Amino acid sequence: MLMIRAIVRPAKAQDVMQGLLDAGYPAVTKIPVVGRGKQRGLKVGDVVYDELPKEMLVVVVPDADKDFVLDAITLNAKSAGDGKFGDGKIFVSKVEEVYTISSGLKEEEPAMAESKEA
């Protein structure tokens, strides 16, 4: 399984969440965050804003679905045309284990569960 974390513009967060829902991934965690990218914030006159508001969207998916989910996020998070600085970043990390709190049960990746049955 993979954890995909997307840092996107607040105005695009709902579009990305709807895109993920439409693609069959309804389970998303949304967290308001602040930060800055390579451009080190935004300068307006003499004032530098180095903590820009963003939204972090987190989704856990089977390894095989990575490219499909990345495409859904990118399509919905990117600004019109060729995109703009500040559209965001996507981070992909391996998830070693997942547990459901209410049952205490360890979840298995669908591909892993199928291979166990074979």
N, CA, C and O atoms as CSV, one atom per row, in Angstrom:
chain,resi,resn,atom,element,x,y,z
A,1,MET,N,N,0.837,-1.180,0.000
A,1,MET,CA,C,0.000,0.000,0.000
A,1,MET,C,C,0.879,1.238,0.000
A,1,MET,O,O,2.026,1.216,0.445
A,2,LEU,N,N,0.306,2.314,-0.511
A,2,LEU,CA,C,1.024,3.579,-0.581
A,2,LEU,C,C,0.200,4.687,0.050
A,2,LEU,O,O,-1.025,4.713,-0.074
A,3,MET,N,N,0.880,5.601,0.727
A,3,MET,CA,C,0.241,6.807,1.226
A,3,MET,C,C,0.618,7.935,0.278
A,3,MET,O,O,1.797,8.206,0.053
A,4,ILE,N,N,-0.393,8.583,-0.269
A,4,ILE,CA,C,-0.165,9.704,-1.172
A,4,ILE,C,C,-0.636,10.958,-0.459
A,4,ILE,O,O,-1.798,11.075,-0.071
A,5,ARG,N,N,0.301,11.904,-0.293
A,5,ARG,CA,C,-0.005,13.180,0.348
A,5,ARG,C,C,0.141,14.271,-0.702
A,5,ARG,O,O,1.205,14.427,-1.300
A,6,ALA,N,N,-0.915,15.013,-0.920
A,6,ALA,CA,C,-0.897,16.093,-1.903
A,6,ALA,C,C,-1.085,17.415,-1.170
A,6,ALA,O,O,-2.047,17.593,-0.424
A,7,ILE,N,N,-0.155,18.339,-1.391
A,7,ILE,CA,C,-0.265,19.688,-0.853
A,7,ILE,C,C,-0.776,20.548,-2.004
A,7,ILE,O,O,-0.087,20.712,-3.011
A,8,VAL,N,N,-1.984,21.099,-1.859
A,8,VAL,CA,C,-2.621,21.826,-2.962
A,8,VAL,C,C,-3.126,23.191,-2.492
A,8,VAL,O,O,-3.232,23.460,-1.295
A,9,ARG,N,N,-3.431,24.036,-3.469
A,9,ARG,CA,C,-4.047,25.325,-3.167
A,9,ARG,C,C,-5.409,25.090,-2.500
A,9,ARG,O,O,-6.132,24.173,-2.889
A,10,PRO,N,N,-5.768,25.908,-1.499
A,10,PRO,CA,C,-7.072,25.730,-0.847
A,10,PRO,C,C,-8.241,25.782,-1.835
A,10,PRO,O,O,-9.225,25.061,-1.673
A,11,ALA,N,N,-8.133,26.621,-2.842
A,11,ALA,CA,C,-9.213,26.745,-3.828
A,11,ALA,C,C,-9.369,25.490,-4.685
A,11,ALA,O,O,-10.409,25.305,-5.318
A,12,LYS,N,N,-8.356,24.629,-4.715
A,12,LYS,CA,C,-8.393,23.412,-5.530
A,12,LYS,C,C,-8.695,22.154,-4.717
A,12,LYS,O,O,-8.935,21.094,-5.295
A,13,ALA,N,N,-8.686,22.253,-3.396
A,13,ALA,CA,C,-8.833,21.070,-2.546
A,13,ALA,C,C,-10.148,20.334,-2.804
A,13,ALA,O,O,-10.160,19.108,-2.910
A,14,GLN,N,N,-11.245,21.066,-2.905
A,14,GLN,CA,C,-12.536,20.412,-3.127
A,14,GLN,C,C,-12.592,19.751,-4.499
A,14,GLN,O,O,-13.182,18.682,-4.651
A,15,ASP,N,N,-11.975,20.388,-5.507
A,15,ASP,CA,C,-11.922,19.781,-6.843
A,15,ASP,C,C,-11.161,18.458,-6.809
A,15,ASP,O,O,-11.574,17.479,-7.431
A,16,VAL,N,N,-10.041,18.438,-6.075
A,16,VAL,CA,C,-9.243,17.213,-5.966
A,16,VAL,C,C,-10.035,16.136,-5.227
A,16,VAL,O,O,-10.056,14.978,-5.644
A,17,MET,N,N,-10.687,16.523,-4.127
A,17,MET,CA,C,-11.475,15.541,-3.376
A,17,MET,C,C,-12.601,14.965,-4.233
A,17,MET,O,O,-12.870,13.765,-4.173
A,18,GLN,N,N,-13.258,15.806,-5.029
A,18,GLN,CA,C,-14.327,15.318,-5.912
A,18,GLN,C,C,-13.744,14.420,-6.996
A,18,GLN,O,O,-14.344,13.405,-7.349
A,19,GLY,N,N,-12.575,14.788,-7.530
A,19,GLY,CA,C,-11.915,13.960,-8.534
A,19,GLY,C,C,-11.556,12.588,-7.991
A,19,GLY,O,O,-11.699,11.586,-8.691
A,20,LEU,N,N,-11.091,12.534,-6.751
A,20,LEU,CA,C,-10.774,11.250,-6.125
A,20,LEU,C,C,-12.048,10.436,-5.891
A,20,LEU,O,O,-12.065,9.225,-6.111
A,21,LEU,N,N,-13.107,11.102,-5.447
A,21,LEU,CA,C,-14.383,10.414,-5.248
A,21,LEU,C,C,-14.893,9.839,-6.562
A,21,LEU,O,O,-15.313,8.684,-6.621
A,22,ASP,N,N,-14.854,10.649,-7.614
A,22,ASP,CA,C,-15.302,10.186,-8.929
A,22,ASP,C,C,-14.449,9.030,-9.445
A,22,ASP,O,O,-14.936,8.185,-10.196
A,23,ALA,N,N,-13.180,8.989,-9.046
A,23,ALA,CA,C,-12.272,7.927,-9.483
A,23,ALA,C,C,-12.389,6.674,-8.616
A,23,ALA,O,O,-11.718,5.675,-8.873
A,24,GLY,N,N,-13.254,6.727,-7.576
A,24,GLY,CA,C,-13.462,5.558,-6.733
A,24,GLY,C,C,-12.663,5.550,-5.449
A,24,GLY,O,O,-12.500,4.498,-4.831
A,25,TYR,N,N,-12.160,6.703,-5.032
A,25,TYR,CA,C,-11.380,6.803,-3.800
A,25,TYR,C,C,-12.039,7.817,-2.867
A,25,TYR,O,O,-11.599,8.964,-2.787
A,26,PRO,N,N,-13.093,7.398,-2.160
A,26,PRO,CA,C,-13.831,8.330,-1.306
A,26,PRO,C,C,-13.125,8.668,0.011
A,26,PRO,O,O,-13.402,9.710,0.606
A,27,ALA,N,N,-12.225,7.812,0.469
A,27,ALA,CA,C,-11.581,8.007,1.771
A,27,ALA,C,C,-10.377,8.935,1.636
A,27,ALA,O,O,-9.326,8.542,1.129
A,28,VAL,N,N,-10.550,10.171,2.099
A,28,VAL,CA,C,-9.499,11.178,2.017
A,28,VAL,C,C,-9.461,11.937,3.340
A,28,VAL,O,O,-10.506,12.253,3.909
A,29,THR,N,N,-8.269,12.226,3.825
A,29,THR,CA,C,-8.104,13.085,4.987
A,29,THR,C,C,-7.632,14.436,4.492
A,29,THR,O,O,-6.684,14.522,3.712
A,30,LYS,N,N,-8.307,15.516,4.952
A,30,LYS,CA,C,-7.945,16.879,4.547
A,30,LYS,C,C,-7.475,17.652,5.768
A,30,LYS,O,O,-8.164,17.712,6.787
A,31,ILE,N,N,-6.286,18.244,5.649
A,31,ILE,CA,C,-5.673,18.954,6.768
A,31,ILE,C,C,-5.225,20.334,6.295
A,31,ILE,O,O,-4.480,20.435,5.320
A,32,PRO,N,N,-5.667,21.402,6.969
A,32,PRO,CA,C,-5.156,22.726,6.596
A,32,PRO,C,C,-3.702,22.861,7.068
A,32,PRO,O,O,-3.382,22.552,8.215
A,33,VAL,N,N,-2.844,23.319,6.181
A,33,VAL,CA,C,-1.424,23.488,6.505
A,33,VAL,C,C,-0.950,24.841,5.992
A,33,VAL,O,O,-1.636,25.487,5.201
A,34,VAL,N,N,0.215,25.263,6.441
A,34,VAL,CA,C,0.869,26.457,5.903
A,34,VAL,C,C,2.306,26.099,5.590
A,34,VAL,O,O,2.878,25.195,6.200
A,35,GLY,N,N,2.884,26.808,4.643
A,35,GLY,CA,C,4.277,26.537,4.301
A,35,GLY,C,C,4.708,27.378,3.123
A,35,GLY,O,O,4.015,28.299,2.692
A,36,ARG,N,N,5.868,27.033,2.622
A,36,ARG,CA,C,6.404,27.733,1.467
A,36,ARG,C,C,7.183,26.754,0.621
A,36,ARG,O,O,7.668,25.736,1.115
A,37,GLY,N,N,7.301,27.066,-0.654
A,37,GLY,CA,C,8.029,26.215,-1.578
A,37,GLY,C,C,9.381,26.805,-1.906
A,37,GLY,O,O,9.935,27.601,-1.148
A,38,LYS,N,N,9.905,26.396,-3.061
A,38,LYS,CA,C,11.232,26.852,-3.490
A,38,LYS,C,C,11.312,28.363,-3.637
A,38,LYS,O,O,12.377,28.954,-3.458
A,39,GLN,N,N,10.184,28.989,-3.963
A,39,GLN,CA,C,10.195,30.431,-4.163
A,39,GLN,C,C,10.268,31.192,-2.836
A,39,GLN,O,O,10.317,32.422,-2.835
A,40,ARG,N,N,10.277,30.482,-1.717
A,40,ARG,CA,C,10.432,31.047,-0.373
A,40,ARG,C,C,9.326,32.027,0.003
A,40,ARG,O,O,9.585,33.049,0.638
A,41,GLY,N,N,8.135,31.722,-0.379
A,41,GLY,CA,C,7.010,32.561,-0.008
A,41,GLY,C,C,6.617,33.507,-1.119
A,41,GLY,O,O,6.932,33.290,-2.289
A,42,LEU,N,N,5.926,34.558,-0.731
A,42,LEU,CA,C,5.383,35.520,-1.683
A,42,LEU,C,C,5.718,36.917,-1.189
A,42,LEU,O,O,5.468,37.239,-0.027
A,43,LYS,N,N,6.283,37.756,-2.059
A,43,LYS,CA,C,6.634,39.118,-1.672
A,43,LYS,C,C,5.650,40.086,-2.317
A,43,LYS,O,O,5.478,40.096,-3.536
A,44,VAL,N,N,5.009,40.898,-1.480
A,44,VAL,CA,C,4.087,41.932,-1.936
A,44,VAL,C,C,4.603,43.255,-1.380
A,44,VAL,O,O,4.492,43.526,-0.184
A,45,GLY,N,N,5.167,44.070,-2.261
A,45,GLY,CA,C,5.818,45.299,-1.806
A,45,GLY,C,C,7.022,44.939,-0.958
A,45,GLY,O,O,7.896,44.195,-1.404
A,46,ASP,N,N,7.077,45.455,0.248
A,46,ASP,CA,C,8.179,45.159,1.164
A,46,ASP,C,C,7.860,44.000,2.116
A,46,ASP,O,O,8.695,43.621,2.936
A,47,VAL,N,N,6.672,43.451,2.006
A,47,VAL,CA,C,6.242,42.398,2.933
A,47,VAL,C,C,6.424,41.028,2.278
A,47,VAL,O,O,6.014,40.809,1.138
A,48,VAL,N,N,7.047,40.111,3.024
A,48,VAL,CA,C,7.230,38.737,2.553
A,48,VAL,C,C,6.314,37.827,3.362
A,48,VAL,O,O,6.377,37.795,4.591
A,49,TYR,N,N,5.465,37.093,2.658
A,49,TYR,CA,C,4.584,36.111,3.281
A,49,TYR,C,C,5.218,34.747,3.065
A,49,TYR,O,O,5.185,34.203,1.962
A,50,ASP,N,N,5.800,34.197,4.135
A,50,ASP,CA,C,6.498,32.918,3.983
A,50,ASP,C,C,5.710,31.741,4.551
A,50,ASP,O,O,6.205,30.614,4.580
A,51,GLU,N,N,4.499,31.998,4.997
A,51,GLU,CA,C,3.620,30.928,5.443
A,51,GLU,C,C,2.317,31.046,4.664
A,51,GLU,O,O,1.379,31.722,5.085
A,52,LEU,N,N,2.282,30.373,3.519
A,52,LEU,CA,C,1.121,30.445,2.640
A,52,LEU,C,C,0.150,29.313,2.970
A,52,LEU,O,O,0.578,28.184,3.207
A,53,PRO,N,N,-1.147,29.600,2.987
A,53,PRO,CA,C,-2.118,28.552,3.299
A,53,PRO,C,C,-2.232,27.533,2.162
A,53,PRO,O,O,-2.276,27.896,0.986
A,54,LYS,N,N,-2.277,26.278,2.531
A,54,LYS,CA,C,-2.464,25.161,1.599
A,54,LYS,C,C,-3.363,24.133,2.287
A,54,LYS,O,O,-3.696,24.267,3.464
A,55,GLU,N,N,-3.740,23.124,1.543
A,55,GLU,CA,C,-4.474,21.982,2.099
A,55,GLU,C,C,-3.669,20.725,1.796
A,55,GLU,O,O,-3.170,20.553,0.684
A,56,MET,N,N,-3.546,19.850,2.787
A,56,MET,CA,C,-2.892,18.567,2.555
A,56,MET,C,C,-3.983,17.499,2.507
A,56,MET,O,O,-4.771,17.351,3.441
A,57,LEU,N,N,-4.010,16.764,1.402
A,57,LEU,CA,C,-4.951,15.671,1.225
A,57,LEU,C,C,-4.176,14.362,1.291
A,57,LEU,O,O,-3.158,14.201,0.617
A,58,VAL,N,N,-4.657,13.434,2.100
A,58,VAL,CA,C,-3.958,12.173,2.323
A,58,VAL,C,C,-4.887,11.026,1.941
A,58,VAL,O,O,-6.038,10.973,2.375
A,59,VAL,N,N,-4.374,10.115,1.127
A,59,VAL,CA,C,-5.131,8.942,0.713
A,59,VAL,C,C,-4.180,7.740,0.696
A,59,VAL,O,O,-3.016,7.865,0.316
A,60,VAL,N,N,-4.688,6.584,1.109
A,60,VAL,CA,C,-3.904,5.347,1.089
A,60,VAL,C,C,-4.529,4.431,0.042
A,60,VAL,O,O,-5.732,4.170,0.063
A,61,VAL,N,N,-3.691,3.946,-0.875
A,61,VAL,CA,C,-4.184,3.153,-2.006
A,61,VAL,C,C,-3.281,1.944,-2.242
A,61,VAL,O,O,-2.131,1.929,-1.802
A,62,PRO,N,N,-3.801,0.932,-2.937
A,62,PRO,CA,C,-2.947,-0.193,-3.338
A,62,PRO,C,C,-1.850,0.290,-4.290
A,62,PRO,O,O,-2.063,1.232,-5.054
A,63,ASP,N,N,-0.701,-0.340,-4.248
A,63,ASP,CA,C,0.431,0.040,-5.108
A,63,ASP,C,C,0.021,0.152,-6.581
A,63,ASP,O,O,0.455,1.063,-7.284
A,64,ALA,N,N,-0.801,-0.763,-7.030
A,64,ALA,CA,C,-1.175,-0.815,-8.442
A,64,ALA,C,C,-1.997,0.398,-8.877
A,64,ALA,O,O,-2.086,0.681,-10.072
A,65,ASP,N,N,-2.593,1.115,-7.934
A,65,ASP,CA,C,-3.450,2.260,-8.260
A,65,ASP,C,C,-2.704,3.593,-8.226
A,65,ASP,O,O,-3.309,4.639,-8.461
A,66,LYS,N,N,-1.420,3.574,-7.943
A,66,LYS,CA,C,-0.655,4.816,-7.764
A,66,LYS,C,C,-0.798,5.776,-8.937
A,66,LYS,O,O,-1.193,6.925,-8.734
A,67,ASP,N,N,-0.495,5.350,-10.141
A,67,ASP,CA,C,-0.513,6.260,-11.288
A,67,ASP,C,C,-1.909,6.815,-11.553
A,67,ASP,O,O,-2.055,7.985,-11.906
A,68,PHE,N,N,-2.920,5.995,-11.387
A,68,PHE,CA,C,-4.304,6.422,-11.584
A,68,PHE,C,C,-4.668,7.539,-10.599
A,68,PHE,O,O,-5.279,8.536,-10.983
A,69,VAL,N,N,-4.289,7.368,-9.330
A,69,VAL,CA,C,-4.585,8.365,-8.296
A,69,VAL,C,C,-3.759,9.630,-8.509
A,69,VAL,O,O,-4.273,10.737,-8.345
A,70,LEU,N,N,-2.488,9.481,-8.870
A,70,LEU,CA,C,-1.656,10.657,-9.144
A,70,LEU,C,C,-2.239,11.480,-10.293
A,70,LEU,O,O,-2.248,12.710,-10.235
A,71,ASP,N,N,-2.721,10.809,-11.325
A,71,ASP,CA,C,-3.344,11.514,-12.449
A,71,ASP,C,C,-4.596,12.261,-12.003
A,71,ASP,O,O,-4.812,13.401,-12.414
A,72,ALA,N,N,-5.423,11.634,-11.168
A,72,ALA,CA,C,-6.651,12.269,-10.684
A,72,ALA,C,C,-6.328,13.519,-9.864
A,72,ALA,O,O,-7.006,14.539,-9.987
A,73,ILE,N,N,-5.295,13.437,-9.032
A,73,ILE,CA,C,-4.902,14.588,-8.214
A,73,ILE,C,C,-4.351,15.697,-9.102
A,73,ILE,O,O,-4.772,16.849,-8.996
A,74,THR,N,N,-3.419,15.354,-9.970
A,74,THR,CA,C,-2.770,16.356,-10.819
A,74,THR,C,C,-3.781,17.059,-11.716
A,74,THR,O,O,-3.748,18.282,-11.849
A,75,LEU,N,N,-4.664,16.304,-12.322
A,75,LEU,CA,C,-5.673,16.876,-13.216
A,75,LEU,C,C,-6.517,17.927,-12.504
A,75,LEU,O,O,-6.847,18.961,-13.083
A,76,ASN,N,N,-6.867,17.659,-11.243
A,76,ASN,CA,C,-7.761,18.546,-10.514
A,76,ASN,C,C,-7.058,19.626,-9.710
A,76,ASN,O,O,-7.698,20.602,-9.319
A,77,ALA,N,N,-5.763,19.484,-9.450
A,77,ALA,CA,C,-5.038,20.468,-8.640
A,77,ALA,C,C,-4.296,21.498,-9.481
A,77,ALA,O,O,-3.991,22.591,-9.004
A,78,LYS,N,N,-4.010,21.154,-10.716
A,78,LYS,CA,C,-3.201,22.018,-11.577
A,78,LYS,C,C,-3.989,23.238,-12.041
A,78,LYS,O,O,-5.153,23.126,-12.424
A,79,SER,N,N,-3.340,24.410,-12.004
A,79,SER,CA,C,-3.954,25.630,-12.522
A,79,SER,C,C,-4.112,25.523,-14.031
A,79,SER,O,O,-3.455,24.710,-14.681
A,80,ALA,N,N,-4.986,26.347,-14.572
A,80,ALA,CA,C,-5.263,26.328,-16.014
A,80,ALA,C,C,-3.983,26.476,-16.831
A,80,ALA,O,O,-3.005,27.074,-16.383
A,81,GLY,N,N,-4.012,25.923,-18.023
A,81,GLY,CA,C,-2.850,25.984,-18.911
A,81,GLY,C,C,-1.777,25.027,-18.463
A,81,GLY,O,O,-2.044,23.855,-18.200
A,82,ASP,N,N,-0.552,25.532,-18.376
A,82,ASP,CA,C,0.587,24.708,-17.980
A,82,ASP,C,C,0.803,24.674,-16.470
A,82,ASP,O,O,1.818,24.155,-16.006
A,83,GLY,N,N,-0.134,25.219,-15.699
A,83,GLY,CA,C,0.025,25.271,-14.257
A,83,GLY,C,C,0.828,26.482,-13.843
A,83,GLY,O,O,1.335,27.226,-14.683
A,84,LYS,N,N,0.941,26.676,-12.519
A,84,LYS,CA,C,1.639,27.837,-11.971
A,84,LYS,C,C,2.465,27.423,-10.772
A,84,LYS,O,O,2.215,26.386,-10.156
A,85,PHE,N,N,3.465,28.252,-10.442
A,85,PHE,CA,C,4.187,28.051,-9.195
A,85,PHE,C,C,3.168,28.087,-8.063
A,85,PHE,O,O,2.251,28.908,-8.071
A,86,GLY,N,N,3.332,27.198,-7.093
A,86,GLY,CA,C,2.416,27.171,-5.956
A,86,GLY,C,C,1.248,26.224,-6.122
A,86,GLY,O,O,0.401,26.126,-5.233
A,87,ASP,N,N,1.184,25.514,-7.260
A,87,ASP,CA,C,0.100,24.545,-7.431
A,87,ASP,C,C,0.216,23.401,-6.435
A,87,ASP,O,O,-0.790,22.775,-6.100
A,88,GLY,N,N,1.414,23.117,-5.958
A,88,GLY,CA,C,1.566,22.117,-4.913
A,88,GLY,C,C,2.564,21.022,-5.235
A,88,GLY,O,O,3.283,21.075,-6.233
A,89,LYS,N,N,2.587,20.035,-4.365
A,89,LYS,CA,C,3.475,18.876,-4.469
A,89,LYS,C,C,2.705,17.628,-4.080
A,89,LYS,O,O,1.708,17.686,-3.360
A,90,ILE,N,N,3.195,16.491,-4.578
A,90,ILE,CA,C,2.638,15.191,-4.207
A,90,ILE,C,C,3.782,14.333,-3.678
A,90,ILE,O,O,4.840,14.231,-4.300
A,91,PHE,N,N,3.552,13.725,-2.530
A,91,PHE,CA,C,4.545,12.850,-1.911
A,91,PHE,C,C,3.966,11.444,-1.814
A,91,PHE,O,O,2.817,11.270,-1.409
A,92,VAL,N,N,4.755,10.446,-2.182
A,92,VAL,CA,C,4.318,9.051,-2.144
A,92,VAL,C,C,5.235,8.285,-1.200
A,92,VAL,O,O,6.457,8.320,-1.342
A,93,SER,N,N,4.629,7.589,-0.230
A,93,SER,CA,C,5.389,6.815,0.756
A,93,SER,C,C,4.803,5.419,0.879
A,93,SER,O,O,3.599,5.221,0.711
A,94,LYS,N,N,5.654,4.465,1.172
A,94,LYS,CA,C,5.223,3.086,1.401
A,94,LYS,C,C,4.546,2.996,2.772
A,94,LYS,O,O,5.034,3.560,3.751
A,95,VAL,N,N,3.425,2.285,2.829
A,95,VAL,CA,C,2.718,2.032,4.088
A,95,VAL,C,C,2.987,0.581,4.461
A,95,VAL,O,O,2.667,-0.334,3.701
A,96,GLU,N,N,3.569,0.379,5.622
A,96,GLU,CA,C,3.922,-0.979,6.026
A,96,GLU,C,C,2.740,-1.757,6.580
A,96,GLU,O,O,2.572,-2.936,6.270
A,97,GLU,N,N,1.919,-1.104,7.398
A,97,GLU,CA,C,0.788,-1.793,8.007
A,97,GLU,C,C,-0.358,-0.813,8.210
A,97,GLU,O,O,-0.138,0.385,8.390
A,98,VAL,N,N,-1.596,-1.334,8.181
A,98,VAL,CA,C,-2.789,-0.540,8.433
A,98,VAL,C,C,-3.682,-1.336,9.375
A,98,VAL,O,O,-3.915,-2.526,9.164
A,99,TYR,N,N,-4.185,-0.667,10.424
A,99,TYR,CA,C,-5.078,-1.295,11.385
A,99,TYR,C,C,-6.351,-0.473,11.505
A,99,TYR,O,O,-6.306,0.756,11.465
A,100,THR,N,N,-7.479,-1.143,11.652
A,100,THR,CA,C,-8.743,-0.476,11.930
A,100,THR,C,C,-8.890,-0.396,13.435
A,100,THR,O,O,-8.851,-1.415,14.125
A,101,ILE,N,N,-9.058,0.808,13.943
A,101,ILE,CA,C,-9.096,1.015,15.389
A,101,ILE,C,C,-10.281,0.303,16.027
A,101,ILE,O,O,-10.121,-0.352,17.057
A,102,SER,N,N,-11.474,0.418,15.433
A,102,SER,CA,C,-12.669,-0.150,16.076
A,102,SER,C,C,-12.589,-1.660,16.241
A,102,SER,O,O,-13.041,-2.195,17.253
A,103,SER,N,N,-12.019,-2.355,15.256
A,103,SER,CA,C,-11.950,-3.820,15.332
A,103,SER,C,C,-10.592,-4.316,15.810
A,103,SER,O,O,-10.472,-5.444,16.290
A,104,GLY,N,N,-9.575,-3.480,15.679
A,104,GLY,CA,C,-8.226,-3.902,16.025
A,104,GLY,C,C,-7.597,-4.803,14.976
A,104,GLY,O,O,-6.498,-5.322,15.171
A,105,LEU,N,N,-8.293,-4.987,13.867
A,105,LEU,CA,C,-7.808,-5.901,12.834
A,105,LEU,C,C,-6.833,-5.212,11.889
A,105,LEU,O,O,-6.975,-4.036,11.557
A,106,LYS,N,N,-5.843,-5.986,11.472
A,106,LYS,CA,C,-4.888,-5.518,10.470
A,106,LYS,C,C,-5.529,-5.667,9.105
A,106,LYS,O,O,-6.088,-6.716,8.783
A,107,GLU,N,N,-5.447,-4.606,8.295
A,107,GLU,CA,C,-6.000,-4.654,6.943
A,107,GLU,C,C,-4.950,-5.178,5.984
A,107,GLU,O,O,-3.752,-4.961,6.165
A,108,GLU,N,N,-5.418,-5.868,4.967
A,108,GLU,CA,C,-4.532,-6.392,3.935
A,108,GLU,C,C,-4.800,-5.656,2.637
A,108,GLU,O,O,-5.946,-5.317,2.344
A,109,GLU,N,N,-3.763,-5.405,1.857
A,109,GLU,CA,C,-3.921,-4.809,0.537
A,109,GLU,C,C,-4.690,-5.794,-0.331
A,109,GLU,O,O,-4.416,-6.993,-0.274
A,110,PRO,N,N,-5.649,-5.326,-1.137
A,110,PRO,CA,C,-6.449,-6.260,-1.949
A,110,PRO,C,C,-5.610,-7.231,-2.772
A,110,PRO,O,O,-5.939,-8.416,-2.838
A,111,ALA,N,N,-4.546,-6.765,-3.394
A,111,ALA,CA,C,-3.707,-7.658,-4.200
A,111,ALA,C,C,-3.046,-8.713,-3.330
A,111,ALA,O,O,-2.872,-9.858,-3.746
A,112,MET,N,N,-2.678,-8.312,-2.112
A,112,MET,CA,C,-2.045,-9.259,-1.190
A,112,MET,C,C,-3.077,-10.300,-0.735
A,112,MET,O,O,-2.758,-11.484,-0.628
A,113,ALA,N,N,-4.308,-9.860,-0.468
A,113,ALA,CA,C,-5.343,-10.790,-0.012
A,113,ALA,C,C,-5.663,-11.806,-1.105
A,113,ALA,O,O,-5.862,-12.986,-0.815
A,114,GLU,N,N,-5.713,-11.358,-2.353
A,114,GLU,CA,C,-5.995,-12.280,-3.456
A,114,GLU,C,C,-4.894,-13.323,-3.597
A,114,GLU,O,O,-5.181,-14.494,-3.844
A,115,SER,N,N,-3.643,-12.913,-3.442
A,115,SER,CA,C,-2.546,-13.873,-3.609
A,115,SER,C,C,-2.535,-14.909,-2.493
A,115,SER,O,O,-2.064,-16.028,-2.695
A,116,LYS,N,N,-3.052,-14.547,-1.309
A,116,LYS,CA,C,-3.115,-15.504,-0.216
A,116,LYS,C,C,-4.160,-16.570,-0.460
A,116,LYS,O,O,-4.008,-17.714,-0.031
A,117,GLU,N,N,-5.251,-16.179,-1.172
A,117,GLU,CA,C,-6.330,-17.125,-1.450
A,117,GLU,C,C,-5.962,-18.111,-2.562
A,117,GLU,O,O,-6.509,-19.212,-2.624
A,118,ALA,N,N,-5.055,-17.722,-3.419
A,118,ALA,CA,C,-4.711,-18.560,-4.566
A,118,ALA,C,C,-3.939,-19.794,-4.187
A,118,ALA,O,O,-3.584,-20.591,-5.055
